[in-house]
Amino acid sequence: MHPLISLLFRWAVLALGVALASEIVPGIGYDTGRTLVAVVLLLSLLNAIVKPILVLFTLPFILLTLGLGMILINACLFLFVGRLIHGFHVDSFWSAVGGAVIVSLTNLLLTQFGPGRPPRRGLGTPARPKKRDPDVIDV
């Protein structure tokens, strides 16, 4: 898949996750579609730049909690975006946790079954043998 199409698909999945979170979790809401676009762009930027740094510094905590620390990092980013973008409301930390869980589950489900994913091999499926180039001599 073309990288631009892949990026647009990920943004659409993130927008759907934020919209679902605003419908499901009490205390999360946005005013307009423009606000939703701004939230998606800022969350994407923070996930690309800030999140890896936070994961690096909190890696022992993430390992001790068997990955549950990632939900806290996502919730903090969600709450931070709620504070930065006018028209996007995240009332409390627990609302942010709920929103982060909804967005993560949406992302997990839709990217696993979305376009451009290579088919996964099952346990009983043999690997395809590599074609050997007859002009290459293996040593």
N, CA, C and O atoms as a MOPAC input file, in Angstrom:
PM7 MOZYME 1SCF
protein

 N      0.85300 1    -1.17100 1     0.00000 1
 C      0.00000 1     0.00000 1     0.00000 1
 C      0.90000 1     1.23600 1     0.00000 1
 O      1.97200 1     1.24100 1     0.60500 1
 N      0.45500 1     2.25100 1    -0.67100 1
 C      1.18500 1     3.51000 1    -0.74000 1
 C      1.26300 1     4.12800 1     0.66100 1
 O      0.29000 1     4.05600 1     1.41000 1
 N      2.40800 1     4.73900 1     1.03400 1
 C      2.54800 1     5.29500 1     2.39000 1
 C      1.51500 1     6.37100 1     2.72500 1
 O      1.06700 1     6.46000 1     3.86900 1
 N      1.13500 1     7.18300 1     1.75000 1
 C      0.14200 1     8.22000 1     2.01900 1
 C     -1.22400 1     7.60400 1     2.32400 1
 O     -1.93300 1     8.06600 1     3.21800 1
 N     -1.58300 1     6.57800 1     1.58800 1
 C     -2.86100 1     5.88100 1     1.83900 1
 C     -2.82100 1     5.23400 1     3.22100 1
 O     -3.80800 1     5.26800 1     3.95600 1
 N     -1.68200 1     4.64800 1     3.57100 1
 C     -1.52900 1     4.02500 1     4.89000 1
 C     -1.68300 1     5.06100 1     5.99900 1
 O     -2.35000 1     4.80300 1     7.00100 1
 N     -1.07600 1     6.22200 1     5.82700 1
 C     -1.18500 1     7.29000 1     6.82200 1
 C     -2.62900 1     7.77200 1     6.95400 1
 O     -3.12300 1     7.96600 1     8.06500 1
 N     -3.29700 1     7.96200 1     5.83500 1
 C     -4.69100 1     8.39800 1     5.87300 1
 C     -5.58700 1     7.34800 1     6.52800 1
 O     -6.52300 1     7.69100 1     7.25100 1
 N     -5.30000 1     6.07200 1     6.27600 1
 C     -6.06400 1     4.99400 1     6.91400 1
 C     -5.86100 1     5.02500 1     8.43400 1
 O     -6.82200 1     4.89300 1     9.19100 1
 N     -4.60700 1     5.20100 1     8.88100 1
 C     -4.34100 1     5.26000 1    10.32900 1
 C     -5.01800 1     6.46500 1    10.96100 1
 O     -5.53100 1     6.37100 1    12.07600 1
 N     -5.02800 1     7.60800 1    10.25700 1
 C     -5.70900 1     8.79000 1    10.78400 1
 C     -7.21500 1     8.55500 1    10.86800 1
 O     -7.85700 1     8.97800 1    11.82900 1
 N     -7.77300 1     7.88900 1     9.87800 1
 C     -9.21500 1     7.59500 1     9.89400 1
 C     -9.55500 1     6.65400 1    11.05200 1
 O    -10.57900 1     6.82400 1    11.71400 1
 N     -8.69700 1     5.66900 1    11.29300 1
 C     -8.91300 1     4.74600 1    12.41500 1
 C     -8.83000 1     5.50500 1    13.73700 1
 O     -9.64100 1     5.27800 1    14.63500 1
 N     -7.86800 1     6.39100 1    13.85700 1
 C     -7.72800 1     7.18400 1    15.08100 1
 C     -8.94500 1     8.09500 1    15.26800 1
 O     -9.44800 1     8.23900 1    16.38200 1
 N     -9.41600 1     8.70700 1    14.18300 1
 C    -10.60100 1     9.56400 1    14.27200 1
 C    -11.82300 1     8.76100 1    14.70000 1
 O    -12.62500 1     9.22300 1    15.51100 1
 N    -11.96000 1     7.56100 1    14.15400 1
 C    -13.07600 1     6.70300 1    14.55400 1
 C    -12.95900 1     6.32900 1    16.03300 1
 O    -13.96200 1     6.31100 1    16.74800 1
 N    -11.75100 1     6.03200 1    16.49200 1
 C    -11.54700 1     5.69200 1    17.89700 1
 C    -11.89100 1     6.83900 1    18.82200 1
 O    -12.52000 1     6.62800 1    19.85800 1
 N    -11.48600 1     8.05800 1    18.46500 1
 C    -11.79400 1     9.22200 1    19.29800 1
 C    -13.30500 1     9.49300 1    19.27900 1
 O    -13.89000 1     9.82600 1    20.30900 1
 N    -13.93100 1     9.34800 1    18.10500 1
 C    -15.37900 1     9.55600 1    18.01800 1
 C    -16.12500 1     8.51500 1    18.85200 1
 O    -17.08800 1     8.84900 1    19.54400 1
 N    -15.68500 1     7.25100 1    18.79100 1
 C    -16.30300 1     6.20400 1    19.61900 1
 C    -16.10800 1     6.48800 1    21.10300 1
 O    -17.02900 1     6.32300 1    21.90300 1
 N    -14.90600 1     6.91300 1    21.45800 1
 C    -14.62800 1     7.22100 1    22.86800 1
 C    -15.51800 1     8.35400 1    23.35200 1
 O    -15.98000 1     8.33600 1    24.49300 1
 N    -15.76300 1     9.34000 1    22.49300 1
 C    -16.61800 1    10.45600 1    22.91800 1
 C    -18.07400 1    10.01600 1    23.07200 1
 O    -18.82000 1    10.61000 1    23.85100 1
 N    -18.47800 1     8.99000 1    22.34300 1
 C    -19.84200 1     8.47800 1    22.47000 1
 C    -19.99800 1     7.52100 1    23.65200 1
 O    -21.05100 1     7.49100 1    24.29000 1
 N    -18.95900 1     6.74300 1    23.94400 1
 C    -19.05600 1     5.67800 1    24.93900 1
 C    -18.66000 1     6.15800 1    26.33400 1
 O    -19.34200 1     5.85800 1    27.31400 1
 N    -17.56100 1     6.90000 1    26.42000 1
 C    -17.00400 1     7.27400 1    27.72800 1
 C    -17.59900 1     8.60300 1    28.17900 1
 O    -17.50400 1     9.60100 1    27.46400 1
 N    -18.20900 1     8.62000 1    29.35700 1
 C    -18.70600 1     9.89900 1    29.87800 1
 C    -17.52600 1    10.80900 1    30.21700 1
 O    -16.52900 1    10.36400 1    30.78400 1
 N    -17.65200 1    12.06800 1    29.86800 1
 C    -16.59000 1    13.02000 1    30.17900 1
 C    -15.67300 1    13.30700 1    29.00900 1
 O    -14.73000 1    14.08500 1    29.15000 1
 N    -15.92500 1    12.69300 1    27.84200 1
 C    -15.13000 1    12.97200 1    26.65300 1
 C    -16.07000 1    13.47600 1    25.57400 1
 O    -17.13100 1    12.89600 1    25.34200 1
 N    -15.67800 1    14.55100 1    24.91900 1
 C    -16.50000 1    15.08700 1    23.84900 1
 C    -15.72100 1    16.06600 1    23.00200 1
 O    -14.69000 1    16.59400 1    23.41900 1
 N    -16.23000 1    16.30000 1    21.80100 1
 C    -15.64300 1    17.30800 1    20.92100 1
 C    -16.78400 1    18.09000 1    20.28600 1
 O    -17.89700 1    17.58400 1    20.14200 1
 N    -16.49200 1    19.32300 1    19.91000 1
 C    -17.53900 1    20.22000 1    19.42200 1
 C    -17.82900 1    20.04400 1    17.93500 1
 O    -18.98900 1    19.89900 1    17.54800 1
 N    -16.79800 1    20.05700 1    17.10000 1
 C    -17.00100 1    20.03200 1    15.65000 1
 C    -16.09100 1    18.99800 1    14.99800 1
 O    -15.21000 1    18.42400 1    15.63800 1
 N    -16.32700 1    18.77900 1    13.72500 1
 C    -15.46100 1    17.89100 1    12.94900 1
 C    -14.05500 1    18.44600 1    12.81800 1
 O    -13.08800 1    17.68600 1    12.78700 1
 N    -13.93400 1    19.76200 1    12.74200 1
 C    -12.60400 1    20.38600 1    12.70500 1
 C    -11.83000 1    20.09200 1    13.98300 1
 O    -10.62400 1    19.84900 1    13.95400 1
 N    -12.53800 1    20.11800 1    15.09300 1
 C    -11.89600 1    19.79300 1    16.36900 1
 C    -11.39800 1    18.35900 1    16.34700 1
 O    -10.29400 1    18.07900 1    16.81500 1
 N    -12.19900 1    17.44700 1    15.80900 1
 C    -11.79600 1    16.04400 1    15.71800 1
 C    -10.54600 1    15.89300 1    14.85300 1
 O     -9.64600 1    15.12600 1    15.19300 1
 N    -10.48800 1    16.61300 1    13.74800 1
 C     -9.30200 1    16.56000 1    12.87900 1
 C     -8.07900 1    17.08400 1    13.63500 1
 O     -7.00100 1    16.49500 1    13.55100 1
 N     -8.23800 1    18.17900 1    14.36900 1
 C     -7.12100 1    18.73000 1    15.14800 1
 C     -6.66400 1    17.74300 1    16.21200 1
 O     -5.46400 1    17.59300 1    16.44300 1
 N     -7.61100 1    17.06700 1    16.86500 1
 C     -7.26900 1    16.07300 1    17.88300 1
 C     -6.47800 1    14.92300 1    17.25400 1
 O     -5.47900 1    14.47400 1    17.81600 1
 N     -6.92400 1    14.45200 1    16.09700 1
 C     -6.24800 1    13.34200 1    15.42600 1
 C     -4.83200 1    13.74200 1    15.03400 1
 O     -3.89300 1    12.96900 1    15.23000 1
 N     -4.67000 1    14.93300 1    14.48500 1
 C     -3.33100 1    15.37400 1    14.06900 1
 C     -2.39700 1    15.54300 1    15.27000 1
 O     -1.23600 1    15.13800 1    15.21700 1
 N     -2.90100 1    16.13500 1    16.34400 1
 C     -2.05100 1    16.32700 1    17.52000 1
 C     -1.73800 1    14.99700 1    18.20400 1
 O     -0.60500 1    14.77600 1    18.63000 1
 N     -2.71700 1    14.12200 1    18.31300 1
 C     -2.44300 1    12.80100 1    18.90000 1
 C     -1.42700 1    12.03000 1    18.06500 1
 O     -0.55400 1    11.36000 1    18.61600 1
 N     -1.53100 1    12.12000 1    16.74900 1
 C     -0.56000 1    11.44600 1    15.88000 1
 C      0.83500 1    12.01000 1    16.08700 1
 O      1.80800 1    11.26000 1    16.16700 1
 N      0.93200 1    13.32400 1    16.17500 1
 C      2.22800 1    13.96500 1    16.40000 1
 C      2.82300 1    13.55700 1    17.74700 1
 O      4.00600 1    13.22900 1    17.83600 1
 N      2.00300 1    13.57800 1    18.78500 1
 C      2.48600 1    13.19000 1    20.11200 1
 C      2.86600 1    11.70200 1    20.15500 1
 O      3.84700 1    11.33000 1    20.80000 1
 N      2.08900 1    10.85400 1    19.46800 1
 C      2.41700 1     9.42700 1    19.43000 1
 C      3.72000 1     9.17100 1    18.68500 1
 O      4.42500 1     8.20800 1    18.98400 1
 N      4.04500 1    10.02100 1    17.72400 1
 C      5.27000 1     9.82900 1    16.95500 1
 C      6.49500 1    10.39700 1    17.66300 1
 O      7.59200 1     9.85400 1    17.52600 1
 N      6.32600 1    11.47600 1    18.41300 1
 C      7.49300 1    12.15400 1    18.99300 1
 C      7.60900 1    11.94200 1    20.50200 1
 O      8.66100 1    11.52400 1    20.98600 1
 N      6.55700 1    12.22000 1    21.23900 1
 C      6.62800 1    12.20800 1    22.70200 1
 C      6.50300 1    10.79800 1    23.27300 1
 O      7.20900 1    10.44600 1    24.21900 1
 N      5.61800 1     9.99800 1    22.70900 1
 C      5.36400 1     8.67000 1    23.26800 1
 C      6.60900 1     7.78500 1    23.32200 1
 O      6.81800 1     7.12700 1    24.34100 1
 N      7.44900 1     7.73100 1    22.28000 1
 C      8.65200 1     6.89500 1    22.39700 1
 C      9.58600 1     7.34100 1    23.52600 1
 O     10.23400 1     6.51100 1    24.16400 1
 N      9.65000 1     8.64000 1    23.76800 1
 C     10.49000 1     9.14400 1    24.85900 1
 C      9.90200 1     8.72900 1    26.20600 1
 O     10.63100 1     8.29600 1    27.09800 1
 N      8.58300 1     8.86200 1    26.35100 1
 C      7.93000 1     8.43900 1    27.59200 1
 C      8.08700 1     6.94100 1    27.82900 1
 O      8.31800 1     6.50200 1    28.95500 1
 N      7.95900 1     6.16400 1    26.76000 1
 C      8.12400 1     4.71100 1    26.89700 1
 C      9.53900 1     4.37600 1    27.32900 1
 O      9.74200 1     3.49600 1    28.16500 1
 N     10.51000 1     5.06400 1    26.77300 1
 C     11.90700 1     4.80500 1    27.13900 1
 C     12.15400 1     5.07700 1    28.62300 1
 O     12.79700 1     4.28300 1    29.31000 1
 N     11.64000 1     6.20200 1    29.10800 1
 C     11.87000 1     6.55400 1    30.51300 1
 C     11.05800 1     5.71400 1    31.49600 1
 O     11.45700 1     5.56000 1    32.65100 1
 N      9.93500 1     5.17300 1    31.05700 1
 C      9.08200 1     4.39500 1    31.95800 1
 C      9.13700 1     2.89900 1    31.66300 1
 O      8.27900 1     2.14400 1    32.12000 1
 N     10.12500 1     2.47300 1    30.91500 1
 C     10.20200 1     1.06700 1    30.52200 1
 C     10.19500 1     0.09600 1    31.70500 1
 O      9.49700 1    -0.91500 1    31.63500 1
 N     10.93500 1     0.35100 1    32.78600 1
 C     10.84300 1    -0.58700 1    33.91900 1
 C      9.42900 1    -0.69400 1    34.48500 1
 O      8.98000 1    -1.78800 1    34.82900 1
 N      8.72800 1     0.43200 1    34.58100 1
 C      7.34800 1     0.41800 1    35.06800 1
 C      6.44100 1    -0.35700 1    34.11500 1
 O      5.58200 1    -1.12200 1    34.55600 1
 N      6.63200 1    -0.16000 1    32.81400 1
 C      5.82500 1    -0.86800 1    31.81800 1
 C      6.06600 1    -2.36600 1    31.92000 1
 O      5.12400 1    -3.15300 1    31.82800 1
 N      7.31300 1    -2.76700 1    32.10800 1
 C      7.62300 1    -4.18700 1    32.23900 1
 C      7.04400 1    -4.77000 1    33.52300 1
 O      6.53200 1    -5.89000 1    33.52200 1
 N      7.12200 1    -4.01700 1    34.62000 1
 C      6.58400 1    -4.50400 1    35.89700 1
 C      5.06500 1    -4.65000 1    35.85600 1
 O      4.51000 1    -5.54100 1    36.49900 1
 N      4.39900 1    -3.78900 1    35.11200 1
 C      2.93900 1    -3.85700 1    35.03400 1
 C      2.47200 1    -4.69100 1    33.84300 1
 O      1.28400 1    -4.70800 1    33.52100 1
 N      3.40200 1    -5.37900 1    33.19500 1
 C      3.10300 1    -6.24900 1    32.05600 1
 C      2.37600 1    -5.49900 1    30.93200 1
 O      1.45800 1    -6.03000 1    30.30600 1
 N      2.79900 1    -4.27400 1    30.69400 1
 C      2.26500 1    -3.49100 1    29.59600 1
 C      1.12100 1    -2.57200 1    29.96000 1
 O      0.72900 1    -1.73600 1    29.14700 1
 N      0.57400 1    -2.69900 1    31.15500 1
 C     -0.53500 1    -1.82100 1    31.53700 1
 C     -0.09200 1    -0.36600 1    31.68200 1
 O     -0.91700 1     0.54600 1    31.62200 1
 N      1.19200 1    -0.15300 1    31.87200 1
 C      1.71800 1     1.21200 1    31.93200 1
 C      1.51700 1     1.96200 1    30.62500 1
 O      1.46600 1     3.19200 1    30.61300 1
 N      1.40100 1     1.22800 1    29.52400 1
 C      1.15400 1     1.87000 1    28.23100 1
 C     -0.21400 1     2.55400 1    28.21100 1
 O     -0.38700 1     3.59300 1    27.57400 1
 N     -1.17200 1     1.96800 1    28.90600 1
 C     -2.49900 1     2.59500 1    28.98100 1
 C     -2.39600 1     3.92700 1    29.71400 1
 O     -3.05000 1     4.90000 1    29.33800 1
 N     -1.57800 1     3.97200 1    30.75600 1
 C     -1.40000 1     5.22200 1    31.49600 1
 C     -0.72600 1     6.28300 1    30.63500 1
 O     -1.09200 1     7.45700 1    30.69400 1
 N      0.26000 1     5.87400 1    29.83300 1
 C      0.91900 1     6.82500 1    28.93200 1
 C     -0.07800 1     7.34300 1    27.89900 1
 O     -0.13900 1     8.54400 1    27.63900 1
 N     -0.85900 1     6.43500 1    27.31100 1
 C     -1.86200 1     6.85300 1    26.33800 1
 C     -2.90000 1     7.76900 1    26.97800 1
 O     -3.34400 1     8.73500 1    26.35700 1
 N     -3.28800 1     7.47200 1    28.21500 1
 C     -4.26300 1     8.31100 1    28.91500 1
 C     -3.68400 1     9.70300 1    29.18300 1
 O     -4.38600 1    10.70400 1    29.04200 1
 N     -2.43200 1     9.76500 1    29.56000 1
 C     -1.80200 1    11.07400 1    29.79600 1
 C     -1.75000 1    11.89800 1    28.51000 1
 O     -2.00200 1    13.10200 1    28.53200 1
 N     -1.42600 1    11.25100 1    27.39600 1
 C     -1.41600 1    11.96300 1    26.12000 1
 C     -2.83000 1    12.42200 1    25.74300 1
 O     -3.01600 1    13.53000 1    25.24100 1
 N     -3.80900 1    11.57000 1    25.98700 1
 C     -5.20900 1    11.90300 1    25.70600 1
 C     -5.63900 1    13.10200 1    26.54500 1
 O     -6.27600 1    14.02300 1    26.03300 1
 N     -5.29900 1    13.09500 1    27.81800 1
 C     -5.64700 1    14.19200 1    28.72100 1
 C     -4.92800 1    15.47800 1    28.31400 1
 O     -5.50500 1    16.56400 1    28.37900 1
 N     -3.67200 1    15.35200 1    27.89700 1
 C     -2.88800 1    16.50100 1    27.45800 1
 C     -3.51300 1    17.14700 1    26.21700 1
 O     -3.60100 1    18.37100 1    26.12700 1
 N     -3.94200 1    16.32000 1    25.26800 1
 C     -4.59800 1    16.84500 1    24.06900 1
 C     -5.90600 1    17.52100 1    24.45300 1
 O     -6.27600 1    18.53400 1    23.86000 1
 N     -6.60200 1    16.97600 1    25.43100 1
 C     -7.83100 1    17.59700 1    25.90300 1
 C     -7.59800 1    18.96700 1    26.51800 1
 O     -8.46900 1    19.83600 1    26.47000 1
 N     -6.42500 1    19.15500 1    27.09300 1
 C     -6.09000 1    20.46100 1    27.67400 1
 C     -5.62100 1    21.45200 1    26.60400 1
 O     -5.79400 1    22.66000 1    26.76200 1
 N     -5.03200 1    20.94900 1    25.52500 1
 C     -4.47000 1    21.83600 1    24.50800 1
 C     -5.47800 1    22.30700 1    23.45800 1
 O     -5.41600 1    23.45200 1    23.00800 1
 N     -6.39200 1    21.44000 1    23.07200 1
 C     -7.28800 1    21.76100 1    21.96300 1
 C     -8.62100 1    22.28400 1    22.49300 1
 O     -9.34200 1    21.60200 1    23.22200 1
 N     -8.91100 1    23.49300 1    22.10700 1
 C    -10.18300 1    24.11200 1    22.48600 1
 C    -11.31300 1    23.41100 1    21.73100 1
 O    -11.27600 1    23.31200 1    20.50500 1
 N    -12.30200 1    22.93300 1    22.45500 1
 C    -13.41600 1    22.22400 1    21.84200 1
 C    -13.34100 1    20.72200 1    22.02100 1
 O    -14.27900 1    20.01000 1    21.66200 1
 N    -12.22500 1    20.21800 1    22.57800 1
 C    -12.09400 1    18.79300 1    22.89900 1
 C    -12.05200 1    18.69200 1    24.40700 1
 O    -11.17200 1    19.26800 1    25.04700 1
 N    -12.99500 1    17.96600 1    24.97900 1
 C    -13.16700 1    17.94700 1    26.43100 1
 C    -12.84500 1    16.56500 1    26.98200 1
 O    -13.43100 1    15.56500 1    26.56800 1
 N    -11.91600 1    16.52300 1    27.90800 1
 C    -11.62400 1    15.31800 1    28.68600 1
 C    -11.70800 1    15.75500 1    30.14100 1
 O    -10.83700 1    16.47000 1    30.63500 1
 N    -12.76800 1    15.31900 1    30.82500 1
 C    -13.07400 1    15.84600 1    32.15400 1
 C    -12.12900 1    15.38700 1    33.25000 1
 O    -11.79900 1    16.16500 1    34.14500 1
 N    -11.68400 1    14.12600 1    33.19600 1
 C    -10.87700 1    13.61800 1    34.30000 1
 C     -9.85600 1    12.61400 1    33.78400 1
 O     -9.87900 1    12.20800 1    32.62200 1
 N     -8.97000 1    12.23200 1    34.67700 1
 C     -7.96600 1    11.23500 1    34.31500 1
 C     -8.63500 1     9.91100 1    33.97400 1
 O     -8.20000 1     9.22500 1    33.04900 1
 N     -9.67600 1     9.54100 1    34.70000 1
 C    -10.33000 1     8.25300 1    34.45000 1
 C    -11.10500 1     8.26600 1    33.13200 1
 O    -11.24000 1     7.23300 1    32.47700 1
 N    -11.60800 1     9.42500 1    32.75000 1
 C    -12.20800 1     9.54800 1    31.42000 1
 C    -11.12900 1     9.35400 1    30.35300 1
 O    -11.36300 1     8.71000 1    29.33000 1
 N     -9.95500 1     9.91500 1    30.60400 1
 C     -8.84000 1     9.75900 1    29.66500 1
 C     -8.41100 1     8.29500 1    29.56800 1
 O     -8.07200 1     7.82000 1    28.48500 1
 N     -8.42300 1     7.57500 1    30.69900 1
 C     -8.08400 1     6.14500 1    30.66900 1
 C     -9.10400 1     5.38900 1    29.81900 1
 O     -8.73000 1     4.56900 1    28.98000 1
 N    -10.37800 1     5.66100 1    30.03400 1
 C    -11.41100 1     5.01000 1    29.23200 1
 C    -11.27900 1     5.33700 1    27.75800 1
 O    -11.41400 1     4.45600 1    26.90800 1
 N    -11.01500 1     6.59900 1    27.44800 1
 C    -10.82500 1     6.99800 1    26.05800 1
 C     -9.60900 1     6.34200 1    25.43100 1
 O     -9.65600 1     5.92800 1    24.27300 1
 N     -8.52300 1     6.24000 1    26.18200 1
 C     -7.30900 1     5.59900 1    25.67000 1
 C     -7.54900 1     4.12400 1    25.39400 1
 O     -7.03600 1     3.58200 1    24.41400 1
 N     -8.32600 1     3.47200 1    26.25100 1
 C     -8.63900 1     2.04800 1    26.03300 1
 C     -9.48600 1     1.87700 1    24.76900 1
 O     -9.22300 1     0.98400 1    23.96300 1
 N    -10.49500 1     2.72400 1    24.59600 1
 C    -11.35900 1     2.63600 1    23.41000 1
 C    -10.55000 1     2.89600 1    22.13900 1
 O    -10.68500 1     2.16500 1    21.15800 1
 N     -9.72000 1     3.92300 1    22.15300 1
 C     -8.91200 1     4.24500 1    20.97600 1
 C     -7.93000 1     3.10800 1    20.67900 1
 O     -7.72700 1     2.75200 1    19.51800 1
 N     -7.32600 1     2.54400 1    21.71300 1
 C     -6.37700 1     1.44300 1    21.51300 1
 C     -7.06000 1     0.20800 1    20.93900 1
 O     -6.53500 1    -0.42900 1    20.02600 1
 N     -8.23300 1    -0.13000 1    21.47300 1
 C     -8.96300 1    -1.29400 1    20.95600 1
 C     -9.42200 1    -1.08100 1    19.51300 1
 O     -9.34600 1    -1.99200 1    18.68800 1
 N     -9.89200 1     0.11700 1    19.22000 1
 C    -10.30100 1     0.42800 1    17.84300 1
 C     -9.11700 1     0.30200 1    16.90000 1
 O     -9.22300 1    -0.28800 1    15.82500 1
 N     -7.99000 1     0.86000 1    17.31400 1
 C     -6.77500 1     0.79400 1    16.50500 1
 C     -6.32700 1    -0.64800 1    16.30300 1
 O     -5.96100 1    -1.03700 1    15.19500 1
 N     -6.35500 1    -1.43000 1    17.35900 1
 C     -5.93300 1    -2.82600 1    17.27900 1
 C     -6.81900 1    -3.61500 1    16.32100 1
 O     -6.32000 1    -4.33800 1    15.45900 1
 N     -8.13400 1    -3.47300 1    16.47400 1
 C     -9.05900 1    -4.24300 1    15.64200 1
 C     -9.02200 1    -3.83700 1    14.17800 1
 O     -8.96800 1    -4.69400 1    13.29600 1
 N     -9.04800 1    -2.54500 1    13.91700 1
 C     -9.14400 1    -2.10100 1    12.53100 1
 C     -7.82600 1    -2.22100 1    11.77000 1
 O     -7.83800 1    -2.45300 1    10.56100 1
 N     -6.70200 1    -2.06900 1    12.44200 1
 C     -5.43200 1    -2.21700 1    11.72200 1
 C     -5.09500 1    -3.68800 1    11.49200 1
 O     -4.37000 1    -4.00400 1    10.54900 1
 N     -5.59600 1    -4.58200 1    12.31700 1
 C     -5.35200 1    -6.00900 1    12.10200 1
 C     -6.10400 1    -6.53100 1    10.89500 1
 O     -5.62200 1    -7.41800 1    10.19000 1
 N     -7.28300 1    -5.98100 1    10.65700 1
 C     -8.11300 1    -6.47800 1     9.57200 1
 C     -8.23300 1    -5.48400 1     8.42700 1
 O     -9.00600 1    -5.69600 1     7.49300 1
 N     -7.46800 1    -4.40000 1     8.50000 1
 C     -7.55000 1    -3.36700 1     7.48100 1
 C     -6.79500 1    -3.72100 1     6.21800 1
 O     -6.16700 1    -4.77700 1     6.13600 1
 N     -6.85500 1    -2.83800 1     5.23100 1
 C     -6.18300 1    -3.09500 1     3.95700 1
 C     -4.67000 1    -2.99600 1     4.09300 1
 O     -4.14800 1    -2.28800 1     4.95400 1
 N     -3.99100 1    -3.71700 1     3.23200 1
 C     -2.54200 1    -3.63300 1     3.18000 1
 C     -1.80000 1    -4.55400 1     4.11800 1
 O     -0.56900 1    -4.56300 1     4.12500 1
 N     -2.50900 1    -5.32200 1     4.90200 1
 C     -1.85500 1    -6.26500 1     5.81000 1
 C     -1.55500 1    -7.54500 1     5.05700 1
 O     -2.43900 1    -8.07800 1     4.38600 1
 N     -0.34100 1    -8.05300 1     5.14500 1
 C     -0.07800 1    -9.33900 1     4.51000 1
 C     -0.81700 1   -10.44500 1     5.25100 1
 O     -0.98700 1   -10.36300 1     6.46800 1
 N     -1.26000 1   -11.47800 1     4.53800 1
 C     -1.97700 1   -12.55400 1     5.23200 1
 C     -1.06400 1   -13.25000 1     6.22900 1
 O      0.11300 1   -13.49000 1     5.96000 1
 N     -1.62900 1   -13.56500 1     7.37700 1
 C     -0.85600 1   -14.22800 1     8.42800 1
 C     -0.88100 1   -15.72100 1     8.19200 1
 O     -1.89800 1   -16.29500 1     7.80300 1
 N      0.26300 1   -16.33700 1     8.43800 1
 C      0.33700 1   -17.78000 1     8.29800 1
 C     -0.14400 1   -18.42300 1     9.58300 1
 O      0.14500 1   -17.94300 1    10.68000 1
 N     -0.87500 1   -19.50500 1     9.43800 1
 C     -1.31400 1   -20.26200 1    10.60500 1
 C     -0.19400 1   -21.17400 1    11.08600 1
 O      0.88000 1   -21.22200 1    10.48700 1
 N     -0.45000 1   -21.88900 1    12.16200 1
 C      0.57800 1   -22.76500 1    12.71600 1
 C      0.91100 1   -23.93000 1    11.78600 1
 O      2.06700 1   -24.34600 1    11.71300 1
 N     -0.07200 1   -24.45600 1    11.08400 1
 C      0.17100 1   -25.61700 1    10.23700 1
 C      0.56700 1   -25.27300 1     8.81600 1
 O      0.82600 1   -26.16500 1     8.00800 1
 N      0.61900 1   -23.98100 1     8.50000 1
 C      0.94200 1   -23.58500 1     7.13500 1
 C      2.45300 1   -23.55400 1     6.95100 1
 O      3.14800 1   -22.82800 1     7.66200 1
 N      2.96900 1   -24.33700 1     6.00000 1
 C      4.41900 1   -24.31800 1     5.80200 1
 C      4.87000 1   -23.02100 1     5.14800 1
 O      4.12500 1   -22.39400 1     4.39400 1
 N      6.08000 1   -22.63900 1     5.44600 1
 C      6.64600 1   -21.44100 1     4.83800 1
 C      6.93800 1   -21.71900 1     3.37000 1
 O      7.28700 1   -22.83500 1     2.98600 1
 N      6.78600 1   -20.67600 1     2.56100 1
 C      7.08800 1   -20.83300 1     1.14800 1
 C      8.59300 1   -20.95800 1     0.96900 1
 O      9.35500 1   -20.18500 1     1.54900 1
 N      9.02100 1   -21.91900 1     0.17500 1
 C     10.46800 1   -22.02500 1    -0.05500 1
 C     10.95100 1   -20.84500 1    -0.89000 1
 O     10.26400 1   -20.38700 1    -1.80300 1
 N     12.14000 1   -20.36700 1    -0.56000 1
 C     12.71600 1   -19.26700 1    -1.31900 1
 C     13.19800 1   -19.78700 1    -2.66000 1
 O     13.73500 1   -20.88900 1    -2.77100 1
 N     12.99000 1   -18.96400 1    -3.66900 1
 C     13.47800 1   -19.32800 1    -4.99100 1
 C     14.96900 1   -19.05900 1    -5.03300 1
 O     15.43500 1   -17.99400 1    -4.62700 1
 N     15.68900 1   -20.00800 1    -5.51300 1
 C     17.13600 1   -19.86200 1    -5.58900 1
 C     17.53100 1   -19.33000 1    -6.94800 1
 O     16.99400 1   -19.75400 1    -7.97100 1
 N     18.44600 1   -18.42400 1    -6.95600 1
 C     18.95300 1   -17.88300 1    -8.19600 1
 C     20.03100 1   -18.84300 1    -8.70800 1
 O     21.00900 1   -19.08500 1    -8.00100 1
 N     19.87900 1   -19.40000 1    -9.92400 1
 C     20.83500 1   -20.38700 1   -10.41000 1
 C     22.21200 1   -19.80000 1   -10.69800 1
 O     23.18300 1   -20.54700 1   -10.81800 1
 N     22.31800 1   -18.46300 1   -10.81100 1
 C     23.60100 1   -17.85800 1   -11.11900 1
 C     24.42800 1   -17.56600 1    -9.87800 1
 O     25.57700 1   -17.13900 1    -9.99600 1
 N     23.87200 1   -17.78600 1    -8.69100 1
 C     24.57600 1   -17.48200 1    -7.45700 1
 C     25.12500 1   -18.76600 1    -6.87800 1
 O     24.41400 1   -19.76500 1    -6.77200 1
 N     26.39400 1   -18.73800 1    -6.50200 1
 C     27.03000 1   -19.91000 1    -5.90300 1
 C     27.04900 1   -19.70000 1    -4.40100 1
 O     27.61800 1   -18.72500 1    -3.91000 1
 N     26.42900 1   -20.61100 1    -3.67600 1
 C     26.44000 1   -20.54100 1    -2.21800 1
 C     27.72300 1   -21.15800 1    -1.70800 1
 O     28.14400 1   -22.21700 1    -2.17100 1
 N     28.33300 1   -20.49700 1    -0.76100 1
 C     29.56300 1   -21.00400 1    -0.17300 1
 C     29.29700 1   -21.46600 1     1.23700 1
 O     30.21000 1   -21.93300 1     1.91600 1

